[in-house]
Amino acid sequence: MSQAFPDLEAFLGCPTPDAWLHAARDNLDVLLIDHAHCEKKAASTALNLMFRYTGHDRLQHWLSRLAREELRHYEQVLAILRKRGIEYRPLTPSRYAAGLREGIRTHEPARMVDTLLSGAFIEARSCERFRRLAPCLQSGEPELARYYERLQASEARHFEQYLELATEAAEAEEIGTRIEWFRSREAELVQSADAQFRFHSGVPAVAEADLSASAGGSDSRLRDVV
């Protein structure tokens, strides 16, 4: 697993800022609630792609397995919330997924290539954040730190598979250009000031006291990829 990290981190345009890590450590309730939403959305994304790209056999088989795995993770995070006495409630979605979706072209097969690439970046960033979060939580939250350590392998596999399938669907010259677009946009979203704290948010621009207050709101959820 450790051998996969350098490639994954090189794929991303920047590391997660320390300010986000500090906010995550101090606002674990919001982090865990949004993490659960992310796992549920990831399963929904896989199912939606299965319906959209029925004729792609290898993609179908992988997406089916992916949906099941994401739902298992969703159930695991729900169990953590229950154990901690945290209410699983709606959160307003972060700008992250919508920001990546801005670059998805609308004609096929370009739409499929870009959708798979956006998925690769989401999974890569998730893996990178789990990797950086685990040591930050080790002293005060060792059980959660161990769980995030275990999730790294799954997120890395998802990243690699999304990227492999996108590369297969694209022309060799095109894929490099599209990766660069998504890399630049993703790094911008991660490094710039963000009005709310979420699992995929940028640098928090709100006072710590405001973070918990932002936990209410509509249950209208943006799907991470689709």
C-alpha positions as CSV (number, residue, x, y, z in Angstrom):
1,M,0.0,0.0,0.0
2,S,2.8,2.4,0.9
3,Q,4.1,2.1,-2.7
4,A,0.9,3.5,-4.1
5,F,1.0,6.7,-2.1
6,P,3.8,8.5,-4.1
7,D,1.9,8.0,-7.4
8,L,-1.3,9.2,-5.8
9,E,0.2,12.2,-4.2
10,A,1.9,13.1,-7.5
11,F,-1.4,12.8,-9.2
12,L,-2.9,15.5,-7.0
13,G,-1.9,19.1,-7.5
14,C,-1.3,19.9,-3.8
15,P,-1.4,18.4,-0.3
16,T,-4.3,19.1,2.0
17,P,-3.6,22.4,3.9
18,D,-2.8,22.1,7.6
19,A,-5.7,24.5,8.3
20,W,-8.2,21.9,7.1
21,L,-6.6,19.3,9.3
22,H,-6.8,21.5,12.3
23,A,-10.5,22.1,11.6
24,A,-11.2,18.4,11.1
25,R,-9.6,17.5,14.4
26,D,-11.6,20.1,16.2
27,N,-14.9,19.4,14.5
28,L,-15.2,15.6,14.4
29,D,-19.0,15.5,14.5
30,V,-19.3,17.5,11.3
31,L,-16.5,15.5,9.7
32,L,-18.1,12.1,10.5
33,I,-21.6,13.2,9.4
34,D,-20.2,14.5,6.1
35,H,-18.1,11.4,5.7
36,A,-21.2,9.3,5.9
37,H,-22.9,11.4,3.3
38,C,-19.9,11.1,1.0
39,E,-19.9,7.3,1.2
40,K,-23.6,7.2,0.4
41,K,-23.1,9.6,-2.5
42,A,-20.2,7.5,-3.8
43,A,-22.5,4.4,-3.9
44,S,-25.2,6.5,-5.7
45,T,-22.6,7.7,-8.2
46,A,-21.6,4.1,-9.0
47,L,-25.2,3.0,-9.5
48,N,-26.0,6.0,-11.7
49,L,-23.0,5.3,-13.9
50,M,-24.1,1.7,-14.2
51,F,-27.4,2.9,-15.7
52,R,-25.8,5.4,-17.9
53,Y,-23.1,3.2,-19.5
54,T,-24.9,-0.2,-19.8
55,G,-22.9,-1.3,-22.8
56,H,-19.5,-1.2,-21.1
57,D,-19.1,-4.6,-19.6
58,R,-15.9,-4.2,-17.5
59,L,-17.2,-0.9,-16.2
60,Q,-20.5,-2.5,-15.2
61,H,-18.8,-5.2,-13.1
62,W,-16.4,-2.8,-11.3
63,L,-19.2,-0.3,-10.6
64,S,-21.3,-3.0,-9.1
65,R,-18.5,-4.0,-6.7
66,L,-17.8,-0.4,-6.0
67,A,-21.4,0.4,-5.0
68,R,-21.4,-2.5,-2.5
69,E,-18.1,-1.4,-1.0
70,E,-19.2,2.2,-0.6
71,L,-22.4,1.1,1.1
72,R,-20.4,-1.0,3.5
73,H,-18.3,2.0,4.4
74,Y,-21.5,4.0,4.8
75,E,-22.8,1.5,7.3
76,Q,-19.5,1.5,9.1
77,V,-19.5,5.3,9.5
78,L,-23.2,5.2,10.7
79,A,-22.1,2.7,13.4
80,I,-19.4,5.1,14.5
81,L,-21.9,7.9,14.7
82,R,-24.3,5.8,16.8
83,K,-21.5,4.7,19.1
84,R,-20.6,8.4,19.7
85,G,-24.2,9.5,20.1
86,I,-24.0,11.8,17.1
87,E,-27.2,12.4,15.2
88,Y,-26.9,11.6,11.4
89,R,-28.5,14.7,9.9
90,P,-28.6,16.6,6.7
91,L,-25.7,18.9,5.8
92,T,-25.5,21.4,3.0
93,P,-23.2,20.1,0.4
94,S,-19.7,21.4,-0.1
95,R,-18.7,23.2,-3.3
96,Y,-16.1,20.6,-4.1
97,A,-18.0,18.2,-6.3
98,A,-19.9,20.9,-8.1
99,G,-16.6,22.6,-8.8
100,L,-15.1,19.5,-10.4
101,R,-18.3,18.9,-12.4
102,E,-17.9,22.3,-14.1
103,G,-15.2,20.7,-16.3
104,I,-17.2,17.7,-17.4
105,R,-18.0,17.9,-21.1
106,T,-21.5,17.1,-22.3
107,H,-20.8,14.9,-25.4
108,E,-19.8,11.2,-25.4
109,P,-17.4,9.6,-25.0
110,A,-15.8,12.8,-23.5
111,R,-18.4,12.9,-20.8
112,M,-17.6,9.4,-19.6
113,V,-13.8,10.2,-19.6
114,D,-14.3,13.4,-17.6
115,T,-16.7,11.8,-15.2
116,L,-14.3,9.0,-14.5
117,L,-11.4,11.4,-14.1
118,S,-13.4,13.5,-11.6
119,G,-14.0,10.3,-9.7
120,A,-10.3,9.5,-9.7
121,F,-9.5,12.9,-8.2
122,I,-12.3,12.6,-5.5
123,E,-11.0,9.2,-4.5
124,A,-7.3,10.3,-4.5
125,R,-8.1,13.3,-2.3
126,S,-10.1,11.1,0.1
127,C,-7.2,8.7,0.4
128,E,-4.7,11.6,0.9
129,R,-7.0,13.1,3.6
130,F,-7.4,9.8,5.4
131,R,-3.6,9.4,5.3
132,R,-3.0,12.8,6.8
133,L,-5.8,12.7,9.3
134,A,-4.8,9.4,10.9
135,P,-1.6,10.7,12.6
136,C,-3.4,13.8,13.8
137,L,-6.0,11.7,15.6
138,Q,-3.7,9.0,16.9
139,S,-3.3,10.5,20.4
140,G,-6.8,11.6,21.2
141,E,-8.9,9.3,18.9
142,P,-6.9,6.1,18.3
143,E,-9.9,4.0,17.2
144,L,-10.9,6.5,14.6
145,A,-7.3,6.9,13.5
146,R,-7.1,3.2,12.9
147,Y,-10.3,3.2,10.9
148,Y,-9.0,5.9,8.7
149,E,-5.8,4.0,8.2
150,R,-7.7,1.0,7.0
151,L,-9.8,3.1,4.5
152,Q,-6.7,4.4,2.7
153,A,-6.3,1.1,0.8
154,S,-9.8,1.1,-0.5
155,E,-9.7,4.8,-1.6
156,A,-6.4,4.2,-3.4
157,R,-7.8,1.2,-5.2
158,H,-10.9,3.3,-6.3
159,F,-8.6,6.0,-7.5
160,E,-6.5,3.7,-9.6
161,Q,-9.5,1.9,-11.1
162,Y,-11.3,5.2,-12.0
163,L,-8.0,6.5,-13.6
164,E,-7.4,3.2,-15.5
165,L,-11.0,3.1,-16.9
166,A,-10.8,6.8,-17.9
167,T,-7.5,6.2,-19.7
168,E,-8.9,3.2,-21.6
169,A,-11.9,5.3,-22.7
170,A,-9.8,8.3,-23.9
171,E,-7.2,9.0,-26.6
172,A,-3.7,9.0,-25.2
173,E,-3.0,12.7,-25.9
174,E,-6.4,13.8,-24.6
175,I,-6.1,12.1,-21.2
176,G,-3.1,14.2,-20.3
177,T,-4.8,17.4,-21.1
178,R,-7.9,16.5,-19.2
179,I,-5.9,15.3,-16.1
180,E,-4.2,18.7,-16.0
181,W,-7.5,20.6,-16.1
182,F,-8.9,18.6,-13.3
183,R,-5.7,18.7,-11.3
184,S,-5.6,22.5,-11.5
185,R,-9.3,22.9,-10.6
186,E,-9.1,20.4,-7.7
187,A,-6.1,22.1,-6.2
188,E,-7.8,25.5,-6.5
189,L,-10.8,24.1,-4.6
190,V,-8.7,22.5,-1.9
191,Q,-6.4,25.5,-1.3
192,S,-8.8,28.4,-1.5
193,A,-10.9,29.8,1.4
194,D,-14.2,27.9,1.9
195,A,-17.3,29.2,3.6
196,Q,-18.0,25.9,5.4
197,F,-16.1,22.9,6.7
198,R,-16.8,19.6,5.0
199,F,-14.8,16.4,4.3
200,H,-13.8,17.8,0.8
201,S,-13.8,21.5,1.7
202,G,-11.0,24.0,1.2
203,V,-9.4,26.1,3.8
204,P,-12.0,27.0,6.4
205,A,-12.9,30.7,6.3
206,V,-15.4,30.6,9.2
207,A,-14.9,30.8,12.9
208,E,-14.7,27.5,14.7
209,A,-17.9,28.3,16.6
210,D,-19.8,28.6,13.3
211,L,-18.8,25.2,12.1
212,S,-21.3,23.2,14.2
213,A,-24.0,25.7,13.4
214,S,-23.6,25.0,9.7
215,A,-24.6,21.4,10.3
216,G,-28.3,22.1,9.7
217,G,-29.9,22.8,6.3
218,S,-31.4,21.2,3.3
219,D,-30.9,17.5,2.5
220,S,-30.4,18.3,-1.2
221,R,-27.2,16.5,-1.9
222,L,-24.9,16.9,-4.9
223,R,-23.6,13.6,-6.2
224,D,-19.8,13.5,-6.1
225,V,-19.3,12.5,-9.7
226,V,-22.5,12.2,-11.7
